[in-house]
Amino acid sequence: MKKPRVVFTGGSGLLALNWACAVRNKWEVVLGTHRHSVRLAGTNTSKLDLDNGVHLGHQLDRLSPDLVVHTAGLTSVDRCEEDRDLAHQANAVIARNIAEATAKRKILLIHISTDHLFAGDRCFYREQDPLQPLNEYGRSKALAETWVQSAHPNAIIVRTNFFCWGHRQRQSFSDWLICNLRDGKVLTLFDDVYFTPILADTLALAAHELIEKGASGILNLAGPDRLSKYEFALQVSTQFGLPVQLIQRGQVSHANLLASRPRDMSLDSSKARQILGRDFGSVPQYLRDLYAQEIEGRRSELIESVYV
Ligand SMILES: NC(=O)c1ccc[n+]([C@@H]2O[C@H](COP(=O)([O-])OP(=O)(O)OC[C@H]3O[C@@H](n4cnc5c(N)ncnc54)[C@H](OP(=O)(O)O)[C@@H]3O)[C@@H](O)[C@H]2O)c1
């Protein structure tokens, strides 16, 4: 039987590559590229011009996907603060182009948003809580949500914070921890910034199930465990057998960061869990899966998958 086709924007990014690995046995995967090129077994690539709605429309007509997963964007919070116009273009305008082009062609869309949308003065934000982004990254992603909802009301807008294996051009947060601890470096992690991380594969599979259930609108897809970055690092070191004494406590309030960061980014995913009638595992389970992925070759497969 012919597999359905999924096109990813941001095909050289962390999430798209891991998502592709999670679904390539069931979906025909096309990784949409921008500046970087990608080589990943069991997938195809196609250069996409997301800045130009007309070109993008022609490219979608040619690719004829059943589903588009929009992961592309400017994900460096400080880079967004430095270049607000670029953040607006890469995070909001491109999202609107994708939403308009997919809606016009009745293509299912999963738009990836963020957990950087709130003031961070309380925990476990829900979908209906008022947005109050503290930085340009959050503001551009909040605008993207508004535009995507209005252009493509059937799209799923996923708010999340994930971890996974990265590649030579881009390390994930968990890569950064694991690589530095393996190199014996002392790391300082914030014990006053909280999040609800989820493994990229768990996120991907849950998002596909939501599509199958006909869900739409804004949905939190995050892990159930609210941890500080420091606590997460301790759990990573335990699972990967790395020296815990290399991990030191720090505070974001003492760090000299360009963009303001919310202290609490934790998301309440009970709505999505209710729709799917199941839970999404736990951080210790995600870390066991991440460890197993390394043994099974995911890390070495991805490390060389992206090049200039
Ligand atoms: N990483 C996280 O922890 C995290 C947390 C919450 C939410 N998110 C959201 O999850 C999504 C995926 O994040 P990620 O970490 O996987 O991203 P990433 O690794 O930083 O990759 C970003 C991708 O976007 C592409 N891109 C950037 N500007 C583009 C443009 N103007 N036109 C076309 N493509 C462009 C990049 O391609 P080139 O490199 O070739 O330009 C790259 O493939 C993003 O929407 C992000 O906001 C991420």
The ligand as a Gaussian input file, in Angstrom:
#p B3LYP/6-31G(d) Opt

LIG

0 1
 N       14.738000      23.319000      20.215000
 C       13.860000      23.426000      21.216000
 O       14.131000      23.035000      22.339000
 C       12.491000      24.022000      20.964000
 C       11.672000      24.244000      22.057000
 C       10.376000      24.691000      21.840000
 C        9.925000      24.933000      20.563000
 N       10.760000      24.758000      19.519000
 C       10.237000      25.008000      18.162000
 O       10.389000      23.790000      17.449000
 C       10.653000      24.059000      16.071000
 C       11.880000      23.281000      15.620000
 O       12.992000      23.668000      16.398000
 P       14.435000      23.045000      16.128000
 O       15.211000      23.223000      17.381000
 O       14.282000      21.697000      15.516000
 O       14.985000      24.045000      15.035000
 P       16.489000      24.183000      14.496000
 O       17.256000      22.943000      14.781000
 O       17.037000      25.477000      14.972000
 O       16.256000      24.240000      12.930000
 C       15.591000      25.329000      12.358000
 C       15.304000      24.985000      10.922000
 O       14.635000      26.089000      10.312000
 C       15.248000      26.346000       9.058000
 N       15.086000      27.750000       8.735000
 C       15.499000      28.812000       9.461000
 N       15.172000      29.957000       8.810000
 C       14.544000      29.573000       7.677000
 C       13.981000      30.296000       6.591000
 N       14.005000      31.626000       6.529000
 N       13.419000      29.594000       5.577000
 C       13.401000      28.244000       5.619000
 N       13.911000      27.516000       6.616000
 C       14.482000      28.178000       7.630000
 C       16.688000      25.946000       9.249000
 O       17.298000      25.682000       8.000000
 P       18.788000      26.249000       7.661000
 O       19.616000      25.942000       8.879000
 O       19.182000      25.506000       6.446000
 O       18.589000      27.727000       7.464000
 C       16.552000      24.678000      10.089000
 O       16.280000      23.577000       9.277000
 C       10.785000      25.571000      15.957000
 O        9.575000      26.074000      15.483000
 C       11.016000      26.035000      17.381000
 O       10.508000      27.337000      17.579000
 C       12.043000      24.320000      19.681000

